[in-house]
């Protein structure tokens, strides 16, 4: 299996089981490649806070979900060990947010991924950095290389 095929299968397996991202928040998995993932979410009325802008928690969740797909793309279970987000521009109802996550480094059990959330105009809404930790197991069963 090629790294690209592995990443695609990881994405399909995780998204099929990800009720929170898929069903609750209405996210779409656009692509998963080795060390990279892209997800999308249309901002709906249910995502708005008291200021009538997208609640930061939903933007965070889009970035965090993208982070999960990017850092698990090698089919080694990985979880968040820490993260931070900077909100740079509000998102409004009707906006389509796209988050691209790119693995910056993977050393031993730890990795660093950067996520950029943009709106349909290409404007940066938020930047998220996550630190991952590999834990035992795989997303889908696969023979490990010797």
C-alpha positions in Angstrom: 0.0 0.0 0.0 1.4 3.4 -0.9 1.5 6.2 1.6 -1.2 8.1 -0.4 -3.5 5.0 -0.4 -2.9 4.6 3.3 -3.7 8.2 4.1 -6.9 8.0 2.0 -8.0 4.9 3.8 -7.3 6.5 7.2 -9.4 9.5 6.2 -12.3 7.4 5.0 -12.2 5.2 8.1 -12.0 8.1 10.6 -14.6 10.2 8.8 -17.1 7.3 8.7 -16.9 7.1 12.5 -16.7 10.8 13.2 -20.3 11.7 14.1 -19.3 15.0 15.7 -17.6 16.5 12.7 -19.8 14.9 10.0 -23.3 14.9 11.5 -23.3 17.4 14.3 -21.2 20.2 12.8 -21.8 19.4 9.1 -18.1 19.2 8.1 -16.9 17.7 4.8 -13.6 15.8 4.4 -12.1 17.2 1.2 -8.8 15.2 1.2 -6.3 13.4 3.3 -2.7 12.8 2.1 0.4 11.8 4.1 0.9 14.5 6.7 -1.8 16.7 5.2 -5.6 17.1 5.4 -8.3 19.5 4.1 -11.8 19.9 5.6 -14.6 22.3 4.9 -17.6 23.6 6.8 -20.4 26.0 5.8 -21.2 28.4 8.5 -24.9 28.0 9.3 -27.3 29.8 11.8 -26.6 27.1 14.4 -22.9 28.0 14.4 -23.5 31.7 15.3 -22.9 33.2 18.7 -24.6 36.2 20.4 -22.6 38.6 18.1 -24.1 36.8 15.0 -20.6 35.6 14.0 -19.4 32.0 13.9 -18.6 30.9 17.5 -14.9 30.4 17.9 -15.4 26.9 19.3 -16.8 25.8 15.9 -13.8 27.3 14.1 -11.5 25.6 16.7 -13.3 22.3 16.1 -12.9 22.5 12.3 -9.1 23.1 12.8 -8.9 20.4 15.5 -10.7 17.8 13.3 -8.4 18.7 10.4 -5.4 18.2 12.7 -6.7 14.8 13.7 -6.9 13.7 10.0 -3.4 15.1 9.2 -1.6 13.6 12.1 -3.3 10.2 11.8 -2.7 9.9 8.1 0.3 7.5 8.6 -2.1 5.0 10.2 -0.4 5.3 13.6 -2.9 6.4 16.2 -2.2 9.9 17.2 -3.9 12.2 19.7 -3.6 15.9 20.6 -0.9 16.7 23.2 -1.5 20.4 23.0 -2.7 23.1 20.7 -3.3 26.9 20.3 -5.4 29.0 18.0 -5.3 32.6 16.9 -8.6 34.0 15.6 -7.9 36.7 12.9 -11.1 37.5 11.2 -14.8 36.7 12.0 -16.8 34.3 9.9 -20.5 34.9 9.2 -23.5 32.8 8.2 -23.1 31.7 4.6 -19.3 31.7 4.7 -17.6 28.5 3.7 -14.6 27.8 5.8 -11.8 25.6 4.5 -9.1 24.3 6.8 -5.8 23.0 5.5 -3.6 21.1 7.9 0.1 20.4 7.1 2.5 18.4 9.2 5.6 20.5 9.9 7.6 17.9 11.7 7.3 14.3 12.9 10.0 13.1 15.3 9.6 9.9 17.3 6.2 9.9 19.0 5.6 13.7 18.5 4.5 15.8 15.6 3.7 19.5 15.0 0.9 20.4 12.5 -0.2 23.8 11.3 -3.8 24.5 10.3 -4.9 27.5 8.3 -8.7 28.3 8.2 -9.8 30.5 5.3 -13.1 31.7 4.1 -14.5 31.4 0.5 -12.6 34.7 -0.4 -9.3 33.2 0.6 -9.1 35.4 3.7 -7.4 33.8 6.7 -9.9 33.4 9.6 -7.7 31.5 12.0 -4.3 29.8 12.5 -4.0 26.7 14.7 -0.9 24.8 15.7 -1.2 21.3 17.2 1.2 19.0 18.9 0.4 15.3 18.4 1.5 12.2 20.3 1.5 8.7 18.8 -0.2 6.1 21.0 -0.5 2.4 20.5 -2.7 1.1 17.7 -3.7 1.9 14.2 -6.8 3.5 12.6 -7.3 0.4 10.5 -5.5 -3.0 10.8 -2.4 -3.2 8.7 0.7 -5.3 8.9 3.6 -3.2 10.2 6.8 -3.2 8.1 9.7 -5.1 9.7 
